[in-house]
Amino acid sequence: VKRALTVEMLRLTFPYLFFISLTAFAGGILNSWNRFAVPAFTPVLLNLSLIGCALFLAPQFAEDRMAVALAWGVLIAGVAQLLFQLPFLARLNLMPVPRMGWSDPGVRKIMTLMIPALFGASVYQLNSLVNTVLASLLETGSVTWLYYTDRLIELPLGIFAVAIGTVILPSLSSKHVDASSEAFSRTLDWAIRMVLLIGLPAALALAVLAEPLLSTLFQYGEFTAFDVAKTAESLRAYSTGLLAAMLIKVLAPGFYARQDTRTPVKIGVIAMLANMAFGAMLVWEWHHVGLATAMALSAWLNAGLLYLGLRRAGVYQPLKGWLLLWGRMVFAGIAMAAVTYWLSLQTQAWTEAGVWNRIGWLSLIVASGLAIYGTSLLVLGLRPRHLRR
């Protein structure tokens, strides 16, 4: 029965790959024309579709087949996301008309640039697969602890770093075409500053508030207090590499904008091999925490090599004021971490509190931390004009 249900759901969800690929293609066109809002909003349709099908379609199925409603939700979302973007392409007279053109010079150039990028994407997947395999050799629950660690790490990574990297890529590309090396360097410098300004407090918050965050978000049902404690260990280890992971998202576009897709892939392969080596050395002593530490170390290696590559190519030169900015960020980050840590100790045990108590107290702590961080930066002389491109 389970096999038949799985086959049915796979048949419904498999076409999603076709629709989401076209959606990503359309989003890439819109991004290249500095239309960022539409591609950024499009994934919301997936959430709305899944929620709608869970609420209204699932009750129409037998209890043992309710999951099929979510499969329909995925398919509906794929179609909806593509159709949502098409009118915006038509408005720009950019509606693509599919036709075969393998001999076209532009197509050949895209294929040449795309092949290394495809391999680079597979490097990340191989990395994840290796870590999962190693985690499966450890005590029961290790795979789950690393999975939830990754979910929290991906939150600031996806919301901020990916967004900044997406925004700067068209700008960097145009500046490269215009041979404006100084403007190219300034744009990269701005992106790095923004990532560090956001990434530092995010990394500190994940380390300091590991247990409160995990308890509030995940400690329900089979996810116990023991799981919270174990996941918190790997989250703190991985948070040491969050800044590096965020930097990768803005340093790599510095290569892509110059149509250099090979260098980031080569560096990614080096980082992948380093992650395997670090994992093999640390996993038996530190278990799942060793795997999280290996990912953090390999992320720093990846970011460091990308940075050195941009410097050696002469396309990035740090602007003045970095020492002062580091001083401001570190002081504000320490103040924020101290206050949030103190506030997290004032509540009753997180693993025993009710859900609304957890949500309310965590919201207060996060708001207080943001206020302390922002106020500290203002007191130290940082102004909004300093953050403009």
C-alpha positions as CSV (number, residue, x, y, z in Angstrom):
1,V,0.0,0.0,0.0
2,K,2.8,2.4,0.9
3,R,4.6,1.7,-2.3
4,A,1.5,2.3,-4.4
5,L,0.9,5.6,-2.5
6,T,4.5,6.6,-3.1
7,V,4.3,5.9,-6.8
8,E,1.1,7.9,-7.1
9,M,2.6,10.9,-5.3
10,L,5.8,10.7,-7.3
11,R,3.8,10.8,-10.6
12,L,2.0,13.9,-9.3
13,T,5.1,15.7,-8.0
14,F,7.6,14.8,-10.8
15,P,6.2,17.4,-13.3
16,Y,7.1,20.0,-10.7
17,L,10.7,19.8,-11.8
18,F,9.7,20.9,-15.3
19,F,7.6,23.9,-14.1
20,I,10.1,25.0,-11.4
21,S,12.9,24.9,-13.9
22,L,11.0,27.2,-16.3
23,T,10.1,29.4,-13.3
24,A,13.8,29.7,-12.3
25,F,14.6,30.6,-15.9
26,A,11.9,33.3,-16.0
27,G,13.1,34.6,-12.6
28,G,16.7,34.8,-13.9
29,I,15.5,36.9,-16.8
30,L,13.6,39.2,-14.5
31,N,16.6,39.5,-12.1
32,S,18.9,40.5,-15.0
33,W,16.5,43.4,-15.7
34,N,16.6,44.4,-12.0
35,R,13.0,43.1,-11.4
36,F,13.7,41.4,-8.1
37,A,10.3,41.6,-6.3
38,V,8.5,39.1,-8.5
39,P,11.0,36.3,-8.3
40,A,11.4,36.9,-4.6
41,F,7.6,36.6,-4.0
42,T,7.1,33.6,-6.3
43,P,8.1,30.9,-3.8
44,V,5.3,32.1,-1.5
45,L,2.8,30.5,-3.9
46,L,4.3,27.1,-3.0
47,N,3.5,27.7,0.7
48,L,0.0,29.0,-0.1
49,S,-0.7,26.0,-2.4
50,L,0.4,23.5,0.2
51,I,-1.5,25.2,3.0
52,G,-4.6,25.4,0.9
53,C,-4.5,21.8,-0.2
54,A,-3.9,20.7,3.4
55,L,-6.9,22.6,4.6
56,F,-9.4,22.1,1.9
57,L,-8.3,19.2,-0.4
58,A,-7.0,16.8,2.2
59,P,-10.4,16.3,3.9
60,Q,-11.7,15.0,0.6
61,F,-9.4,12.0,0.7
62,A,-9.5,8.9,2.8
63,E,-7.4,9.2,6.0
64,D,-4.7,6.9,4.7
65,R,-4.4,8.9,1.5
66,M,-4.4,12.5,2.8
67,A,-0.8,13.0,1.8
68,V,-1.8,12.8,-1.8
69,A,-3.4,16.2,-1.3
70,L,0.0,17.7,-0.6
71,A,1.3,16.1,-3.8
72,W,-1.4,17.9,-5.7
73,G,-0.4,21.0,-3.9
74,V,3.1,20.7,-5.2
75,L,1.9,20.3,-8.8
76,I,-0.5,23.2,-8.5
77,A,2.3,25.4,-7.1
78,G,4.6,24.5,-10.0
79,V,2.0,25.7,-12.6
80,A,1.0,28.7,-10.5
81,Q,4.6,29.9,-10.0
82,L,5.3,29.8,-13.7
83,L,2.0,31.5,-14.8
84,F,2.6,34.2,-12.2
85,Q,5.8,35.3,-13.8
86,L,4.8,35.2,-17.4
87,P,2.8,38.4,-17.5
88,F,5.8,40.3,-16.1
89,L,8.0,38.9,-18.8
90,A,5.5,39.8,-21.5
91,R,5.4,43.4,-20.1
92,L,9.1,43.7,-20.7
93,N,8.7,42.1,-24.2
94,L,10.9,39.2,-23.0
95,M,8.6,36.3,-23.4
96,P,10.8,33.5,-24.7
97,V,9.6,31.5,-27.7
98,P,11.1,28.0,-27.5
99,R,13.0,26.8,-30.6
100,M,16.0,24.6,-31.3
101,G,19.2,26.5,-31.9
102,W,22.1,24.4,-30.8
103,S,24.4,26.1,-33.4
104,D,23.6,29.6,-32.2
105,P,26.8,31.3,-30.8
106,G,24.9,32.5,-27.7
107,V,23.5,29.1,-26.9
108,R,27.0,27.6,-27.3
109,K,28.4,30.2,-24.9
110,I,25.7,29.6,-22.3
111,M,26.3,25.8,-22.5
112,T,30.1,26.3,-22.0
113,L,29.5,28.5,-19.0
114,M,26.7,26.3,-17.6
115,I,28.6,23.0,-17.5
116,P,31.0,24.1,-14.7
117,A,28.1,25.6,-12.8
118,L,26.2,22.3,-13.0
119,F,29.2,20.5,-11.6
120,G,29.5,23.1,-8.9
121,A,25.9,22.5,-7.8
122,S,26.6,18.7,-7.7
123,V,29.6,19.3,-5.5
124,Y,27.3,20.7,-2.8
125,Q,24.9,17.7,-3.1
126,L,27.9,15.3,-2.9
127,N,29.0,17.1,0.2
128,S,25.6,16.7,1.8
129,L,25.5,13.1,0.8
130,V,28.9,12.3,2.4
131,N,27.9,14.0,5.6
132,T,24.6,12.1,5.7
133,V,26.4,8.8,5.2
134,L,28.9,9.5,7.9
135,A,26.1,10.7,10.3
136,S,24.2,7.5,9.6
137,L,27.1,5.5,11.0
138,L,26.7,7.3,14.4
139,E,24.1,7.0,17.1
140,T,20.5,7.1,16.2
141,G,19.3,10.7,15.7
142,S,22.5,12.1,14.3
143,V,21.1,12.6,10.8
144,T,18.1,14.4,12.3
145,W,20.2,16.6,14.5
146,L,22.3,17.7,11.6
147,Y,19.2,18.2,9.5
148,Y,17.6,20.6,11.9
149,T,21.0,22.4,12.4
150,D,21.1,22.9,8.6
151,R,17.5,24.3,8.6
152,L,18.4,27.0,11.1
153,I,21.7,27.9,9.3
154,E,19.9,28.2,6.0
155,L,17.5,30.8,7.5
156,P,19.9,33.8,7.5
157,L,21.8,32.3,4.6
158,G,18.7,32.2,2.3
159,I,17.0,35.4,3.5
160,F,20.0,37.7,3.5
161,A,23.1,36.3,1.8
162,V,21.3,34.8,-1.2
163,A,19.2,38.0,-1.6
164,I,22.3,40.2,-1.6
165,G,24.1,37.9,-4.0
166,T,21.1,37.9,-6.4
167,V,20.9,41.7,-6.3
168,I,24.5,42.4,-7.0
169,L,25.0,39.9,-9.9
170,P,23.3,42.0,-12.6
171,S,25.1,45.1,-11.3
172,L,28.5,43.4,-11.3
173,S,27.9,42.0,-14.8
174,S,27.0,45.5,-16.2
175,K,30.1,47.0,-14.6
176,H,32.3,44.3,-16.0
177,V,30.9,44.9,-19.5
178,D,31.5,48.6,-19.1
179,A,35.0,47.9,-17.9
180,S,34.3,49.9,-14.8
181,S,36.7,48.1,-12.4
182,E,36.4,50.7,-9.7
183,A,32.6,50.5,-9.6
184,F,32.9,46.7,-9.7
185,S,35.1,46.7,-6.6
186,R,32.9,49.2,-4.8
187,T,29.8,47.0,-5.4
188,L,31.6,43.9,-4.0
189,D,32.9,45.9,-1.0
190,W,29.3,47.0,-0.2
191,A,28.0,43.5,-0.5
192,I,30.7,42.1,1.8
193,R,30.0,44.8,4.4
194,M,26.3,44.2,4.4
195,V,26.7,40.4,4.7
196,L,29.1,40.8,7.7
197,L,26.9,43.4,9.3
198,I,23.9,41.0,9.2
199,G,25.8,37.7,9.5
200,L,27.8,38.5,12.6
201,P,24.7,39.0,14.9
202,A,23.0,36.1,13.2
203,A,25.9,33.7,14.0
204,L,26.1,35.0,17.6
205,A,22.3,34.6,18.0
206,L,22.3,31.0,16.8
207,A,25.2,30.2,19.2
208,V,23.8,31.9,22.2
209,L,20.1,31.1,21.7
210,A,20.5,27.5,20.3
211,E,18.4,25.8,22.9
212,P,15.6,28.5,23.0
213,L,15.3,28.5,19.2
214,L,15.3,24.7,18.9
215,S,12.8,24.3,21.8
216,T,10.4,26.9,20.4
217,L,10.6,25.7,16.8
218,F,10.9,21.9,17.0
219,Q,10.4,20.4,20.4
220,Y,7.1,18.8,19.8
221,G,6.0,15.2,19.4
222,E,9.0,12.9,18.9
223,F,11.6,15.7,19.1
224,T,12.5,15.6,22.8
225,A,14.6,17.7,25.1
226,F,17.5,15.3,24.5
227,D,17.2,16.0,20.8
228,V,17.3,19.8,21.5
229,A,20.5,19.4,23.5
230,K,22.2,17.3,20.8
231,T,21.1,19.6,18.0
232,A,22.2,22.7,20.0
233,E,25.8,21.2,20.1
234,S,26.0,20.9,16.3
235,L,24.2,24.2,15.8
236,R,26.9,26.1,17.9
237,A,29.6,24.3,15.9
238,Y,28.1,25.1,12.5
239,S,27.3,28.7,13.5
240,T,31.1,29.4,13.6
241,G,31.0,28.9,9.8
242,L,27.8,30.9,9.1
243,L,29.7,34.1,8.2
244,A,31.9,32.2,5.7
245,A,28.8,30.5,4.1
246,M,27.2,33.9,3.7
247,L,30.4,35.4,2.2
248,I,30.5,32.7,-0.4
249,K,27.1,33.8,-1.7
250,V,28.4,37.3,-2.5
251,L,32.0,36.4,-3.4
252,A,31.0,33.8,-6.0
253,P,29.0,36.4,-8.1
254,G,32.3,38.3,-8.5
255,F,33.5,35.4,-10.7
256,Y,30.2,34.7,-12.4
257,A,29.8,38.3,-13.4
258,R,33.1,38.0,-15.3
259,Q,31.9,34.8,-16.9
260,D,34.4,32.8,-14.9
261,T,32.4,29.8,-13.7
262,R,35.4,27.4,-13.5
263,T,37.2,29.0,-10.6
264,P,34.4,28.8,-8.1
265,V,33.9,25.2,-9.1
266,K,37.6,24.4,-8.6
267,I,37.5,26.1,-5.2
268,G,34.2,24.2,-4.4
269,V,35.9,20.9,-5.1
270,I,38.8,21.8,-2.9
271,A,36.4,22.7,-0.1
272,M,34.5,19.5,-0.6
273,L,37.6,17.3,-0.3
274,A,38.6,19.3,2.8
275,N,35.2,18.8,4.3
276,M,35.6,15.0,3.7
277,A,39.0,15.1,5.3
278,F,37.9,17.2,8.3
279,G,34.8,15.0,8.8
280,A,36.8,11.8,8.7
281,M,39.2,13.2,11.3
282,L,36.6,14.7,13.7
283,V,33.6,12.4,13.4
284,W,34.9,9.6,15.5
285,E,35.9,11.9,18.4
286,W,33.2,14.6,18.3
287,H,30.5,12.5,16.5
288,H,27.8,14.7,14.8
289,V,29.4,17.8,16.2
290,G,32.6,16.9,14.3
291,L,30.7,16.8,11.1
292,A,29.2,20.3,11.8
293,T,32.7,21.6,12.6
294,A,34.0,20.1,9.4
295,M,31.3,21.9,7.4
296,A,32.2,25.2,9.2
297,L,36.0,24.8,8.5
298,S,35.4,23.9,4.8
299,A,33.1,27.0,4.4
300,W,35.9,29.2,5.7
301,L,38.4,27.6,3.3
302,N,35.9,28.1,0.4
303,A,35.3,31.8,1.3
304,G,39.0,32.4,1.9
305,L,40.0,31.0,-1.5
306,L,37.3,33.0,-3.3
307,Y,38.4,36.2,-1.6
308,L,42.1,35.6,-2.5
309,G,41.0,34.8,-6.0
310,L,39.3,38.1,-6.4
311,R,42.2,40.0,-4.9
312,R,44.7,38.3,-7.1
313,A,42.7,39.0,-10.2
314,G,42.7,42.7,-9.3
315,V,39.0,43.1,-9.4
316,Y,38.4,43.7,-5.7
317,Q,40.2,46.2,-3.5
318,P,38.8,46.8,0.0
319,L,37.8,50.4,0.6
320,K,38.8,52.5,3.6
321,G,37.0,52.1,6.9
322,W,37.1,48.4,7.4
323,L,39.0,48.5,10.7
324,L,36.5,50.9,12.2
325,L,33.5,48.9,10.9
326,W,35.0,45.7,12.4
327,G,35.3,47.5,15.7
328,R,31.8,48.7,15.7
329,M,30.4,45.3,14.7
330,V,32.4,43.3,17.2
331,F,31.4,45.7,20.1
332,A,27.7,45.7,19.1
333,G,27.7,41.9,18.6
334,I,29.2,41.3,22.1
335,A,26.7,43.7,23.7
336,M,23.8,41.9,21.9
337,A,25.1,38.4,22.8
338,A,25.5,39.4,26.5
339,V,22.0,40.8,26.7
340,T,20.3,37.9,24.9
341,Y,22.2,35.3,26.9
342,W,21.1,37.0,30.2
343,L,17.5,37.2,29.1
344,S,17.5,33.6,28.0
345,L,18.4,32.6,31.6
346,Q,15.5,34.5,33.1
347,T,12.8,32.2,31.9
348,Q,11.9,28.8,33.2
349,A,13.5,25.8,31.5
350,W,12.8,26.1,27.8
351,T,12.2,22.4,27.4
352,E,9.4,22.5,30.0
353,A,7.6,25.8,29.1
354,G,4.4,25.9,27.1
355,V,4.5,26.7,23.4
356,W,3.1,30.3,23.8
357,N,5.4,31.0,26.6
358,R,8.3,29.9,24.5
359,I,7.2,32.0,21.5
360,G,6.5,35.1,23.6
361,W,9.7,35.0,25.5
362,L,11.8,34.2,22.5
363,S,10.2,37.1,20.5
364,L,11.1,39.4,23.4
365,I,14.7,38.2,23.4
366,V,15.1,38.5,19.7
367,A,13.6,42.0,19.6
368,S,15.8,43.1,22.5
369,G,18.9,41.7,20.8
370,L,18.1,43.6,17.6
371,A,17.5,46.8,19.5
372,I,20.8,46.5,21.4
373,Y,22.7,45.7,18.2
374,G,21.2,48.5,16.3
375,T,21.5,51.0,19.1
376,S,25.1,50.1,19.7
377,L,26.0,50.7,16.1
378,L,24.3,54.1,16.1
379,V,26.1,55.1,19.4
380,L,29.4,54.0,17.8
381,G,28.8,56.3,14.8
382,L,27.3,54.0,12.1
383,R,24.6,55.8,10.1
384,P,22.3,54.6,7.4
385,R,24.2,56.7,4.8
386,H,27.2,54.5,5.4
387,L,25.3,51.5,4.2
388,R,24.2,52.9,0.8
389,R,25.8,51.5,-2.3
